């Protein structure tokens, strides 16, 4: 198992943190946009990933939350909440109801 990172771009790996797949980095938007979009979209589809939190988004949300309590509702894989260091919740409807997965 790997370690957990922070919003400044360190890594997180393994599945211990909210069921995450493989090594994931919170990249700056320009680096994320430079990745081959076809392969990234296919990987995201296969792993039910609907967002890639950018470093800019995480830093902006940290400033917005600053010192207050927050929770990510509908967190899915939990990447955003994990990078923000806040609690997360999700219904896990896709994983608990295989018929639902057919729609995604």
Secondary structure, 3 states (H helix, E strand, C coil): CCCCCCCCCCEECCCCCCCCCCCEECCCHHHHHHCCHHHHHHHHHHCCCCCCCCHHHHHHHHHHHCCCCCEEECCCCCHHHHHHCCEEECCCHHHHCHHHHCCC
